[in-house]
Amino acid sequence: MRHQVAGHKLNRTKGARLALRRNLIKQFFTYERIRTTQAKAAAIRGEAEKMITLARSIQDADEAQKVAARRLVAARLGNNSNAVIKKLFDEIAPRFAGRNGGYTRVLKLGPRFGDKAEMVLLELVEE
């Protein structure tokens, strides 16, 4: 039984799955839209929304809470993600200050030519 088993395996080992998720989220925050398979988009959408909510919720907090929030996001994204974290907290989060969730949109693009995998466009919602 799969009771309380969270996440998508994506037919990968744990390390490969972690690296894939980190890279997809970094690319998503860098370009604000990515073209990927439906399964991969579903795997990262919730985590990306939680990061945006965390960044949005500490806008009026003191410095210690801001540093702690940045460290939490850095722990999820791994090394060499300073530019992505800066963009998330300084550009993306203030845009969604008046929005209570639902920061992303998934648009279906149809099947991929090579293997018929369902492709989607995952993007940030414009206000």
The first five atom37 places (N, CA, C, CB, O) and aatype in JSON, in Angstrom:
{
  "aatype": [12, 1, 8, 5, 19, 0, 7, 8, 11, 10, 2, 1, 16, 11, 7, 0, 1, 10, 0, 10, 1, 1, 2, 10, 9, 11, 5, 13, 13, 16, 18, 6, 1, 9, 1, 16, 16, 5, 0, 11, 0, 0, 0, 9, 1, 7, 6, 0, 6, 11, 12, 9, 16, 10, 0, 1, 15, 9, 5, 3, 0, 3, 6, 0, 5, 11, 19, 0, 0, 1, 1, 10, 19, 0, 0, 1, 10, 7, 2, 2, 15, 2, 0, 19, 9, 11, 11, 10, 13, 3, 6, 9, 0, 14, 1, 13, 0, 7, 1, 2, 7, 7, 18, 16, 1, 19, 10, 11, 10, 7, 14, 1, 13, 7, 3, 11, 0, 6, 12, 19, 10, 10, 6, 10, 19, 6, 6],
  "atom_mask": [
    [1, 1, 1, 1, 1],
    [1, 1, 1, 1, 1],
    [1, 1, 1, 1, 1],
    [1, 1, 1, 1, 1],
    [1, 1, 1, 1, 1],
    [1, 1, 1, 1, 1],
    [1, 1, 1, 0, 1],
    [1, 1, 1, 1, 1],
    [1, 1, 1, 1, 1],
    [1, 1, 1, 1, 1],
    [1, 1, 1, 1, 1],
    [1, 1, 1, 1, 1],
    [1, 1, 1, 1, 1],
    [1, 1, 1, 1, 1],
    [1, 1, 1, 0, 1],
    [1, 1, 1, 1, 1],
    [1, 1, 1, 1, 1],
    [1, 1, 1, 1, 1],
    [1, 1, 1, 1, 1],
    [1, 1, 1, 1, 1],
    [1, 1, 1, 1, 1],
    [1, 1, 1, 1, 1],
    [1, 1, 1, 1, 1],
    [1, 1, 1, 1, 1],
    [1, 1, 1, 1, 1],
    [1, 1, 1, 1, 1],
    [1, 1, 1, 1, 1],
    [1, 1, 1, 1, 1],
    [1, 1, 1, 1, 1],
    [1, 1, 1, 1, 1],
    [1, 1, 1, 1, 1],
    [1, 1, 1, 1, 1],
    [1, 1, 1, 1, 1],
    [1, 1, 1, 1, 1],
    [1, 1, 1, 1, 1],
    [1, 1, 1, 1, 1],
    [1, 1, 1, 1, 1],
    [1, 1, 1, 1, 1],
    [1, 1, 1, 1, 1],
    [1, 1, 1, 1, 1],
    [1, 1, 1, 1, 1],
    [1, 1, 1, 1, 1],
    [1, 1, 1, 1, 1],
    [1, 1, 1, 1, 1],
    [1, 1, 1, 1, 1],
    [1, 1, 1, 0, 1],
    [1, 1, 1, 1, 1],
    [1, 1, 1, 1, 1],
    [1, 1, 1, 1, 1],
    [1, 1, 1, 1, 1],
    [1, 1, 1, 1, 1],
    [1, 1, 1, 1, 1],
    [1, 1, 1, 1, 1],
    [1, 1, 1, 1, 1],
    [1, 1, 1, 1, 1],
    [1, 1, 1, 1, 1],
    [1, 1, 1, 1, 1],
    [1, 1, 1, 1, 1],
    [1, 1, 1, 1, 1],
    [1, 1, 1, 1, 1],
    [1, 1, 1, 1, 1],
    [1, 1, 1, 1, 1],
    [1, 1, 1, 1, 1],
    [1, 1, 1, 1, 1],
    [1, 1, 1, 1, 1],
    [1, 1, 1, 1, 1],
    [1, 1, 1, 1, 1],
    [1, 1, 1, 1, 1],
    [1, 1, 1, 1, 1],
    [1, 1, 1, 1, 1],
    [1, 1, 1, 1, 1],
    [1, 1, 1, 1, 1],
    [1, 1, 1, 1, 1],
    [1, 1, 1, 1, 1],
    [1, 1, 1, 1, 1],
    [1, 1, 1, 1, 1],
    [1, 1, 1, 1, 1],
    [1, 1, 1, 0, 1],
    [1, 1, 1, 1, 1],
    [1, 1, 1, 1, 1],
    [1, 1, 1, 1, 1],
    [1, 1, 1, 1, 1],
    [1, 1, 1, 1, 1],
    [1, 1, 1, 1, 1],
    [1, 1, 1, 1, 1],
    [1, 1, 1, 1, 1],
    [1, 1, 1, 1, 1],
    [1, 1, 1, 1, 1],
    [1, 1, 1, 1, 1],
    [1, 1, 1, 1, 1],
    [1, 1, 1, 1, 1],
    [1, 1, 1, 1, 1],
    [1, 1, 1, 1, 1],
    [1, 1, 1, 1, 1],
    [1, 1, 1, 1, 1],
    [1, 1, 1, 1, 1],
    [1, 1, 1, 1, 1],
    [1, 1, 1, 0, 1],
    [1, 1, 1, 1, 1],
    [1, 1, 1, 1, 1],
    [1, 1, 1, 0, 1],
    [1, 1, 1, 0, 1],
    [1, 1, 1, 1, 1],
    [1, 1, 1, 1, 1],
    [1, 1, 1, 1, 1],
    [1, 1, 1, 1, 1],
    [1, 1, 1, 1, 1],
    [1, 1, 1, 1, 1],
    [1, 1, 1, 1, 1],
    [1, 1, 1, 0, 1],
    [1, 1, 1, 1, 1],
    [1, 1, 1, 1, 1],
    [1, 1, 1, 1, 1],
    [1, 1, 1, 0, 1],
    [1, 1, 1, 1, 1],
    [1, 1, 1, 1, 1],
    [1, 1, 1, 1, 1],
    [1, 1, 1, 1, 1],
    [1, 1, 1, 1, 1],
    [1, 1, 1, 1, 1],
    [1, 1, 1, 1, 1],
    [1, 1, 1, 1, 1],
    [1, 1, 1, 1, 1],
    [1, 1, 1, 1, 1],
    [1, 1, 1, 1, 1],
    [1, 1, 1, 1, 1],
    [1, 1, 1, 1, 1]
  ],
  "atom_positions": [
    [[0.83, -1.19, 0.0], [0.0, 0.0, 0.0], [0.87, 1.25, 0.0], [-0.94, 0.0, 1.21], [1.97, 1.25, 0.54]],
    [[0.37, 2.31, -0.61], [1.14, 3.55, -0.74], [0.6, 4.64, 0.18], [1.12, 4.04, -2.19], [0.53, 5.8, -0.22]],
    [[0.22, 4.3, 1.37], [-0.3, 5.29, 2.29], [0.78, 6.28, 2.69], [-0.89, 4.62, 3.53], [1.87, 5.87, 3.08]],
    [[0.49, 7.55, 2.6], [1.37, 8.65, 3.01], [2.72, 8.63, 2.32], [1.57, 8.6, 4.51], [3.73, 9.0, 2.91]],
    [[2.76, 8.2, 1.06], [3.97, 8.23, 0.26], [3.83, 9.41, -0.69], [4.21, 6.88, -0.51], [3.01, 9.38, -1.61]],
    [[4.64, 10.44, -0.48], [4.5, 11.66, -1.26], [5.49, 11.69, -2.4], [4.68, 12.88, -0.37], [6.52, 11.02, -2.35]],
    [[5.2, 12.46, -3.41], [6.13, 12.71, -4.5], [5.95, 11.75, -5.66], [0.0, 0.0, 0.0], [5.26, 10.74, -5.57]],
    [[6.6, 12.12, -6.77], [6.56, 11.33, -7.98], [7.93, 10.71, -8.2], [6.14, 12.19, -9.21], [8.95, 11.39, -8.04]],
    [[7.99, 9.42, -8.55], [9.28, 8.75, -8.71], [9.93, 9.07, -10.06], [9.1, 7.24, -8.58], [11.15, 9.12, -10.15]],
    [[9.14, 9.29, -11.08], [9.62, 9.66, -12.41], [10.61, 8.65, -12.99], [10.26, 11.02, -12.36], [11.44, 8.99, -13.83]],
    [[10.52, 7.4, -12.53], [11.36, 6.3, -13.03], [12.85, 6.6, -12.88], [11.04, 6.03, -14.5], [13.64, 6.29, -13.77]],
    [[13.23, 7.22, -11.76], [14.61, 7.6, -11.51], [15.02, 7.18, -10.1], [14.8, 9.11, -11.7], [14.18, 6.93, -9.24]],
    [[16.33, 7.12, -9.89], [16.84, 6.88, -8.55], [16.66, 8.14, -7.72], [18.33, 6.43, -8.58], [16.31, 9.2, -8.25]],
    [[16.9, 8.03, -6.43], [16.67, 9.17, -5.55], [17.55, 10.36, -5.91], [16.91, 8.77, -4.11], [17.07, 11.49, -5.95]],
    [[18.82, 10.12, -6.17], [19.73, 11.21, -6.51], [19.39, 11.88, -7.83], [0.0, 0.0, 0.0], [19.42, 13.11, -7.94]],
    [[19.05, 11.08, -8.82], [18.68, 11.63, -10.12], [17.38, 12.41, -10.03], [18.55, 10.51, -11.16], [17.22, 13.44, -10.69]],
    [[16.45, 11.92, -9.22], [15.17, 12.6, -9.03], [15.37, 13.95, -8.34], [14.2, 11.73, -8.22], [14.75, 14.94, -8.72]],
    [[16.23, 13.97, -7.33], [16.53, 15.21, -6.61], [17.19, 16.23, -7.54], [17.43, 14.92, -5.41], [16.82, 17.4, -7.54]],
    [[18.16, 15.78, -8.32], [18.85, 16.67, -9.25], [17.91, 17.2, -10.33], [20.03, 15.95, -9.91], [17.96, 18.38, -10.68]],
    [[17.05, 16.34, -10.85], [16.08, 16.76, -11.86], [15.14, 17.82, -11.3], [15.28, 15.55, -12.38], [14.88, 18.84, -11.94]],
    [[14.62, 17.57, -10.09], [13.68, 18.51, -9.48], [14.35, 19.85, -9.22], [13.13, 17.93, -8.18], [13.75, 20.9, -9.48]],
    [[15.58, 19.84, -8.7], [16.3, 21.08, -8.44], [16.54, 21.86, -9.73], [17.63, 20.79, -7.76], [16.32, 23.07, -9.78]],
    [[16.99, 21.17, -10.77], [17.27, 21.86, -12.04], [16.01, 22.41, -12.68], [17.96, 20.9, -13.0], [16.03, 23.52, -13.22]],
    [[14.91, 21.66, -12.63], [13.67, 22.15, -13.22], [13.15, 23.38, -12.48], [12.6, 21.05, -13.2], [12.68, 24.33, -13.11]],
    [[13.24, 23.38, -11.15], [12.76, 24.53, -10.38], [13.66, 25.74, -10.62], [12.7, 24.2, -8.87], [13.16, 26.86, -10.74]],
    [[14.97, 25.53, -10.7], [15.88, 26.65, -11.0], [15.58, 27.24, -12.37], [17.35, 26.17, -10.94], [15.53, 28.46, -12.52]],
    [[15.37, 26.4, -13.37], [15.04, 26.88, -14.7], [13.68, 27.59, -14.71], [15.04, 25.73, -15.71], [13.5, 28.6, -15.4]],
    [[12.75, 27.07, -13.94], [11.42, 27.69, -13.88], [11.49, 29.09, -13.3], [10.48, 26.83, -13.05], [10.86, 30.01, -13.83]],
    [[12.24, 29.27, -12.22], [12.36, 30.6, -11.63], [13.23, 31.52, -12.48], [12.93, 30.49, -10.22], [13.03, 32.74, -12.46]],
    [[14.19, 30.98, -13.21], [15.05, 31.81, -14.05], [14.29, 32.36, -15.25], [16.27, 31.0, -14.52], [14.34, 33.56, -15.52]],
    [[13.59, 31.49, -15.96], [12.92, 31.88, -17.2], [11.43, 32.16, -17.03], [13.1, 30.82, -18.23], [10.79, 32.69, -17.94]],
    [[10.86, 31.81, -15.88], [9.46, 32.02, -15.52], [8.48, 31.22, -16.38], [9.14, 33.47, -15.63], [7.27, 31.4, -16.26]],
    [[8.99, 30.35, -17.21], [8.17, 29.39, -17.94], [9.1, 28.32, -18.51], [7.34, 30.08, -19.08], [10.19, 28.62, -18.99]],
    [[8.64, 27.08, -18.45], [9.43, 25.99, -19.02], [8.49, 25.05, -19.77], [10.2, 25.22, -17.91], [7.31, 24.93, -19.45]],
    [[9.05, 24.41, -20.77], [8.33, 23.41, -21.56], [8.87, 22.05, -21.14], [8.51, 23.65, -23.13], [10.05, 21.76, -21.31]],
    [[8.0, 21.23, -20.57], [8.42, 19.94, -20.04], [7.28, 18.95, -20.15], [8.89, 20.07, -18.57], [6.21, 19.29, -20.66]],
    [[7.5, 17.72, -19.69], [6.43, 16.73, -19.73], [5.43, 16.99, -18.61], [7.0, 15.29, -19.62], [5.73, 17.68, -17.64]],
    [[4.26, 16.45, -18.77], [3.2, 16.67, -17.8], [3.56, 16.08, -16.44], [1.89, 16.06, -18.3], [3.25, 16.67, -15.41]],
    [[4.23, 14.93, -16.43], [4.6, 14.29, -15.16], [5.64, 15.12, -14.41], [5.14, 12.88, -15.42], [5.55, 15.27, -13.19]],
    [[6.62, 15.66, -15.12], [7.66, 16.47, -14.48], [7.07, 17.78, -13.96], [8.81, 16.75, -15.45], [7.46, 18.25, -12.89]],
    [[6.16, 18.37, -14.71], [5.52, 19.61, -14.27], [4.7, 19.37, -13.0], [4.62, 20.18, -15.38], [4.71, 20.19, -12.09]],
    [[4.0, 18.25, -12.95], [3.22, 17.93, -11.76], [4.13, 17.67, -10.56], [2.34, 16.71, -12.01], [3.74, 17.95, -9.42]],
    [[5.33, 17.15, -10.81], [6.26, 16.84, -9.73], [6.85, 18.09, -9.1], [7.38, 15.95, -10.24], [7.16, 18.08, -7.91]],
    [[7.02, 19.18, -9.87], [7.67, 20.37, -9.32], [6.71, 21.51, -9.0], [8.71, 20.86, -10.29], [7.08, 22.45, -8.3]],
    [[5.49, 21.44, -9.48], [4.58, 22.57, -9.33], [4.29, 22.91, -7.87], [3.28, 22.27, -10.05], [4.34, 24.07, -7.48]],
    [[4.0, 21.92, -7.07], [3.68, 22.16, -5.67], [4.85, 22.74, -4.9], [0.0, 0.0, 0.0], [4.69, 23.66, -4.09]],
    [[6.04, 22.2, -5.14], [7.22, 22.69, -4.44], [7.55, 24.13, -4.85], [8.42, 21.78, -4.71], [7.94, 24.94, -4.01]],
    [[7.4, 24.44, -6.12], [7.66, 25.81, -6.58], [6.66, 26.79, -5.97], [7.59, 25.88, -8.13], [7.03, 27.9, -5.59]],
    [[5.4, 26.39, -5.87], [4.39, 27.26, -5.26], [4.67, 27.48, -3.78], [2.99, 26.68, -5.45], [4.46, 28.58, -3.27]],
    [[5.14, 26.45, -3.09], [5.48, 26.6, -1.68], [6.65, 27.56, -1.49], [5.8, 25.25, -1.07], [6.67, 28.33, -0.53]],
    [[7.63, 27.52, -2.4], [8.75, 28.45, -2.31], [8.31, 29.89, -2.54], [9.83, 28.07, -3.32], [8.78, 30.8, -1.86]],
    [[7.4, 30.09, -3.49], [6.89, 31.43, -3.74], [6.1, 31.92, -2.53], [6.01, 31.46, -5.01], [6.22, 33.09, -2.14]],
    [[5.31, 31.05, -1.92], [4.54, 31.43, -0.74], [5.46, 31.8, 0.41], [3.61, 30.3, -0.33], [5.2, 32.77, 1.13]],
    [[6.52, 31.03, 0.6], [7.49, 31.35, 1.66], [8.14, 32.7, 1.4], [8.56, 30.25, 1.75], [8.25, 33.52, 2.32]],
    [[8.57, 32.94, 0.18], [9.22, 34.21, -0.16], [8.24, 35.38, -0.02], [9.78, 34.16, -1.6], [8.63, 36.47, 0.4]],
    [[6.98, 35.17, -0.35], [5.97, 36.22, -0.28], [5.6, 36.53, 1.17], [4.73, 35.81, -1.06], [5.35, 37.68, 1.51]],
    [[5.58, 35.51, 2.02], [5.09, 35.69, 3.37], [6.09, 36.4, 4.28], [4.74, 34.37, 3.96], [5.69, 36.92, 5.33]],
    [[7.37, 36.45, 3.93], [8.36, 37.07, 4.81], [8.77, 38.45, 4.34], [9.59, 36.19, 4.92], [9.79, 38.98, 4.77]],
    [[7.99, 39.05, 3.46], [8.34, 40.37, 2.94], [8.38, 41.43, 4.04], [7.34, 40.79, 1.88], [9.21, 42.34, 3.99]],
    [[7.51, 41.32, 5.04], [7.45, 42.3, 6.12], [8.06, 41.78, 7.41], [6.01, 42.7, 6.37], [7.81, 42.34, 8.48]],
    [[8.87, 40.72, 7.33], [9.46, 40.12, 8.53], [10.79, 40.81, 8.87], [9.68, 38.6, 8.33], [11.3, 41.62, 8.1]],
    [[11.33, 40.45, 10.04], [12.63, 41.02, 10.41], [13.75, 40.28, 9.67], [12.84, 40.93, 11.96], [13.51, 39.29, 8.98]],
    [[14.96, 40.78, 9.81], [16.09, 40.28, 9.03], [16.41, 38.81, 9.33], [17.32, 41.12, 9.3], [16.77, 38.06, 8.42]],
    [[16.28, 38.4, 10.57], [16.58, 37.01, 10.93], [15.63, 36.04, 10.21], [16.49, 36.81, 12.46], [16.06, 34.98, 9.75]],
    [[14.36, 36.4, 10.13], [13.4, 35.54, 9.44], [13.65, 35.52, 7.94], [11.97, 36.01, 9.73], [13.45, 34.5, 7.28]],
    [[14.07, 36.65, 7.39], [14.37, 36.7, 5.95], [15.56, 35.81, 5.62], [14.66, 38.14, 5.51], [15.55, 35.09, 4.62]],
    [[16.59, 35.85, 6.46], [17.77, 35.01, 6.24], [17.4, 33.54, 6.37], [18.89, 35.37, 7.24], [17.86, 32.71, 5.59]],
    [[16.58, 33.21, 7.37], [16.16, 31.84, 7.56], [15.36, 31.32, 6.37], [15.33, 31.72, 8.84], [15.54, 30.18, 5.94]],
    [[14.5, 32.16, 5.82], [13.7, 31.74, 4.66], [14.59, 31.53, 3.44], [12.62, 32.79, 4.35], [14.4, 30.57, 2.7]],
    [[15.55, 32.42, 3.24], [16.48, 32.24, 2.11], [17.29, 30.96, 2.26], [17.42, 33.45, 2.01], [17.58, 30.29, 1.27]],
    [[17.66, 30.63, 3.5], [18.42, 29.4, 3.72], [17.57, 28.16, 3.49], [18.99, 29.38, 5.14], [18.07, 27.15, 2.99]],
    [[16.29, 28.22, 3.84], [15.4, 27.1, 3.57], [15.28, 26.85, 2.07], [14.01, 27.36, 4.18], [15.34, 25.71, 1.61]],
    [[15.11, 27.92, 1.3], [15.01, 27.77, -0.15], [16.33, 27.3, -0.73], [14.59, 29.11, -0.8], [16.35, 26.47, -1.64]],
    [[17.45, 27.82, -0.21], [18.76, 27.4, -0.69], [19.0, 25.92, -0.42], [19.86, 28.23, -0.03], [19.63, 25.24, -1.23]],
    [[18.51, 25.42, 0.69], [18.66, 24.0, 1.01], [17.88, 23.14, 0.01], [18.19, 23.71, 2.45], [18.31, 22.04, -0.31]],
    [[16.75, 23.62, -0.46], [15.95, 22.86, -1.42], [16.52, 22.93, -2.84], [14.51, 23.38, -1.43], [16.37, 21.99, -3.62]],
    [[17.19, 24.06, -3.17], [17.7, 24.24, -4.53], [19.16, 23.82, -4.69], [17.55, 25.66, -4.94], [19.61, 23.64, -5.82]],
    [[19.9, 23.68, -3.61], [21.28, 23.23, -3.71], [22.25, 24.36, -3.93], [0.0, 0.0, 0.0], [21.9, 25.54, -3.85]],
    [[23.48, 23.99, -4.22], [24.56, 24.95, -4.4], [24.39, 25.76, -5.68], [25.9, 24.24, -4.41], [23.65, 25.37, -6.58]],
    [[25.09, 26.88, -5.74], [25.14, 27.73, -6.94], [23.75, 28.21, -7.38], [25.79, 26.98, -8.08], [23.47, 28.3, -8.57]],
    [[22.9, 28.51, -6.43], [21.56, 28.98, -6.77], [21.31, 30.38, -6.22], [20.51, 28.01, -6.25], [20.16, 30.77, -6.03]],
    [[22.37, 31.13, -5.96], [22.21, 32.45, -5.36], [21.43, 33.41, -6.26], [23.56, 33.04, -5.03], [20.6, 34.17, -5.77]],
    [[21.7, 33.38, -7.55], [21.01, 34.27, -8.47], [19.52, 33.93, -8.54], [21.63, 34.18, -9.88], [18.67, 34.82, -8.63]],
    [[19.2, 32.64, -8.5], [17.81, 32.21, -8.56], [17.08, 32.63, -7.28], [17.72, 30.68, -8.75], [15.94, 33.09, -7.34]],
    [[17.73, 32.47, -6.13], [17.12, 32.85, -4.86], [16.89, 34.36, -4.81], [18.0, 32.4, -3.67], [15.85, 34.82, -4.34]],
    [[17.87, 35.11, -5.29], [17.73, 36.57, -5.32], [16.55, 36.98, -6.19], [19.03, 37.23, -5.83], [15.77, 37.86, -5.81]],
    [[16.42, 36.36, -7.35], [15.3, 36.68, -8.24], [13.96, 36.29, -7.61], [15.48, 35.98, -9.59], [12.99, 37.03, -7.72]],
    [[13.92, 35.14, -6.95], [12.69, 34.69, -6.3], [12.24, 35.66, -5.23], [12.88, 33.3, -5.7], [11.07, 36.03, -5.19]],
    [[13.14, 36.08, -4.36], [12.77, 36.93, -3.23], [12.61, 38.4, -3.62], [13.79, 36.8, -2.14], [11.8, 39.1, -3.02]],
    [[13.37, 38.87, -4.61], [13.35, 40.29, -4.95], [12.43, 40.66, -6.11], [14.73, 40.74, -5.27], [11.95, 41.79, -6.17]],
    [[12.17, 39.72, -7.02], [11.35, 40.05, -8.19], [10.03, 39.28, -8.23], [12.14, 39.76, -9.45], [8.97, 39.87, -8.43]],
    [[10.09, 37.96, -8.04], [8.9, 37.13, -8.22], [7.93, 37.28, -7.04], [9.3, 35.66, -8.37], [6.73, 37.5, -7.26]],
    [[8.42, 37.17, -5.81], [7.54, 37.23, -4.64], [6.77, 38.54, -4.51], [8.36, 37.01, -3.39], [5.57, 38.5, -4.21]],
    [[7.39, 39.72, -4.72], [6.6, 40.95, -4.61], [5.47, 41.06, -5.63], [7.5, 42.15, -4.75], [4.48, 41.74, -5.38]],
    [[5.62, 40.4, -6.79], [4.56, 40.43, -7.79], [3.29, 39.75, -7.3], [5.03, 39.77, -9.06], [2.18, 40.13, -7.7]],
    [[3.44, 38.74, -6.44], [2.3, 37.98, -5.97], [1.9, 38.35, -4.55], [2.6, 36.5, -6.04], [1.31, 37.53, -3.85]],
    [[2.2, 39.57, -4.12], [1.91, 39.99, -2.75], [0.41, 39.97, -2.45], [2.47, 41.38, -2.5], [0.02, 39.66, -1.32]],
    [[-0.41, 40.29, -3.42], [-1.84, 40.34, -3.18], [-2.58, 39.09, -3.61], [0.0, 0.0, 0.0], [-3.81, 39.09, -3.65]],
    [[-1.88, 38.03, -3.93], [-2.5, 36.81, -4.44], [-2.34, 35.68, -3.42], [-1.88, 36.4, -5.8], [-1.25, 35.47, -2.89]],
    [[-3.41, 34.98, -3.15], [-3.39, 33.89, -2.17], [-3.27, 32.54, -2.87], [-4.65, 33.93, -1.29], [-4.23, 31.77, -2.91]],
    [[-2.11, 32.25, -3.4], [-1.88, 30.96, -4.04], [-2.23, 30.99, -5.51], [0.0, 0.0, 0.0], [-2.7, 32.0, -6.03]],
    [[-2.0, 29.86, -6.18], [-2.29, 29.76, -7.6], [-1.35, 30.6, -8.44], [0.0, 0.0, 0.0], [-1.79, 31.38, -9.29]],
    [[-0.05, 30.46, -8.2], [0.95, 31.29, -8.89], [1.37, 30.7, -10.23], [2.17, 31.46, -8.01], [1.99, 31.4, -11.04]],
    [[1.03, 29.45, -10.49], [1.48, 28.79, -11.72], [0.29, 28.37, -12.57], [2.35, 27.58, -11.39], [-0.83, 28.22, -12.09]],
    [[0.58, 28.18, -13.85], [-0.44, 27.75, -14.81], [0.19, 26.66, -15.67], [-0.95, 28.96, -15.7], [1.37, 26.74, -16.03]],
    [[-0.58, 25.64, -16.0], [-0.12, 24.55, -16.86], [-0.97, 24.55, -18.12], [-0.19, 23.16, -16.13], [-2.19, 24.4, -18.06]],
    [[-0.31, 24.74, -19.26], [-1.0, 24.72, -20.55], [-0.55, 23.5, -21.34], [-0.71, 26.02, -21.36], [0.65, 23.28, -21.51]],
    [[-1.49, 22.71, -21.8], [-1.15, 21.5, -22.56], [-0.74, 21.87, -23.97], [-2.33, 20.51, -22.58], [-1.38, 22.7, -24.62]],
    [[0.34, 21.24, -24.45], [0.85, 21.52, -25.78], [0.66, 20.36, -26.75], [2.31, 21.86, -25.7], [0.89, 20.51, -27.95]],
    [[0.24, 19.21, -26.26], [0.09, 18.04, -27.11], [1.27, 17.1, -26.96], [0.0, 0.0, 0.0], [2.19, 17.37, -26.19]],
    [[1.24, 15.99, -27.68], [2.3, 14.99, -27.53], [3.61, 15.4, -28.21], [1.83, 13.66, -28.08], [3.61, 16.1, -29.22]],
    [[4.71, 14.93, -27.63], [6.04, 15.15, -28.21], [6.19, 14.23, -29.41], [7.17, 14.89, -27.15], [5.66, 13.12, -29.42]],
    [[6.9, 14.67, -30.42], [7.02, 13.93, -31.67], [7.72, 12.59, -31.5], [7.75, 14.76, -32.7], [7.3, 11.6, -32.08]],
    [[8.77, 12.54, -30.71], [9.58, 11.33, -30.63], [8.93, 10.17, -29.9], [0.0, 0.0, 0.0], [8.93, 9.05, -30.4]],
    [[8.37, 10.43, -28.72], [7.85, 9.33, -27.91], [6.41, 9.53, -27.46], [8.72, 9.15, -26.7], [5.91, 8.75, -26.65]],
    [[5.74, 10.53, -27.95], [4.34, 10.82, -27.65], [4.09, 11.14, -26.18], [3.48, 9.64, -28.05], [2.99, 10.93, -25.67]],
    [[5.11, 11.65, -25.49], [4.92, 12.09, -24.11], [4.12, 13.39, -24.13], [6.28, 12.28, -23.38], [4.38, 14.26, -24.97]],
    [[3.18, 13.52, -23.24], [2.34, 14.72, -23.18], [3.16, 15.9, -22.7], [1.11, 14.48, -22.25], [3.68, 15.88, -21.58]],
    [[3.29, 16.93, -23.52], [4.09, 18.1, -23.2], [3.18, 19.23, -22.69], [4.91, 18.57, -24.43], [2.05, 19.39, -23.14]],
    [[3.72, 20.0, -21.74], [2.98, 21.12, -21.16], [3.91, 22.32, -21.04], [2.39, 20.76, -19.77], [5.13, 22.18, -21.08]],
    [[3.31, 23.49, -20.9], [4.03, 24.71, -20.63], [3.67, 25.13, -19.22], [3.69, 25.83, -21.68], [2.52, 25.46, -18.93]],
    [[4.66, 25.11, -18.32], [4.47, 25.53, -16.94], [4.97, 26.95, -16.84], [5.22, 24.59, -15.93], [6.13, 27.22, -17.13]],
    [[4.09, 27.87, -16.42], [4.48, 29.28, -16.38], [3.9, 29.96, -15.16], [4.03, 29.99, -17.64], [2.93, 29.49, -14.56]],
    [[4.51, 31.09, -14.8], [3.99, 31.91, -13.73], [2.8, 32.71, -14.25], [5.09, 32.84, -13.18], [2.81, 33.18, -15.38]],
    [[1.8, 32.86, -13.42], [0.6, 33.6, -13.8], [0.94, 35.09, -13.78], [-0.59, 33.28, -12.83], [1.55, 35.58, -12.84]],
    [[0.54, 35.79, -14.83], [0.73, 37.25, -14.88], [-0.48, 37.9, -14.26], [0.95, 37.76, -16.34], [-1.61, 37.46, -14.46]],
    [[-0.25, 38.95, -13.5], [-1.37, 39.61, -12.83], [-2.0, 40.64, -13.72], [-0.91, 40.26, -11.53], [-2.96, 41.3, -13.32]]
  ]
}
